[in-house]
Amino acid sequence: MIRLAAVRGVFALALAVAPSVWAQQPPANEDGYDLWLRYRRVTDAARLAEYRASASQLVVSGGTPTINAARSELAKGIEGLLGKTLPVARALTRDGAIVIGTPATSPLIARLPLAAEVRTLARDGFLIRAVTIAGHKATVIAGNRDIGVLYGVFRFLRELQTNRPVASIAIVLLVVAVVVYTLSERKLRGRVRGRRSPACHGEHDREGHHEAILHSVGL
């Protein structure tokens, strides 16, 4: 019943906002696929400097399609919001590292005290927390499963978009109410604004697209 209520709520919201948003003239080279989810540069100079110092490297283990999607989205978001490339590393070597993964795939996360908490999360739950690892300040985005990591990445980027101080970000979401057919699977697989959108060829692709839609409306 909770999931059904969530589906109805998001569907109603989508119907309410879609006409006003889609009725506007799209920007040049805009096909509508990103909806209103775009990573625009942070304009607050002090916050931008803080964020850049807190995004020095991405530490990730494992190469599943979903983890790769999370890594790509985080890199895309950091580049858009902060104007910098986020280097990928296997080991944490400096302050400002962002560590993503699950206790099962990341030995680093498995050794952290928060690993026991992560293992209690549901399939799509996630945890975001500022921690200190081997003397280095870091941000951990962890899930019990890979899909939770992907959802956590979107939520982390949303926090940056709303100018939250990195040190204050401490989020544990046990269950994510995912709308599997948001705006209908056919629209995701078909056309947006009359142009082809990228096809969804697997479960990790579909979940990534759906989470991006939810994130774009602030859910």
Secondary structure, DSSP 8 states (H G I E B T S, - for coil): -HHHHHHHHHHHHHHHHHHHHHTS---TT--STTTT--------HHHHHHHHHT-SEEEE----HHHHHHHHHHHHHHHHHHSS---EESS--STTEEEEE-TTT-HHHHTSTTHHHHTTS-TT-EEEEEEEETTEEEEEEEESSHHHHHHHHHHHHHHHHTT--GGG-EEEES-----TTTT-HHHHHSEETTEE-----SHHHHHHHHHHHHHHTT-
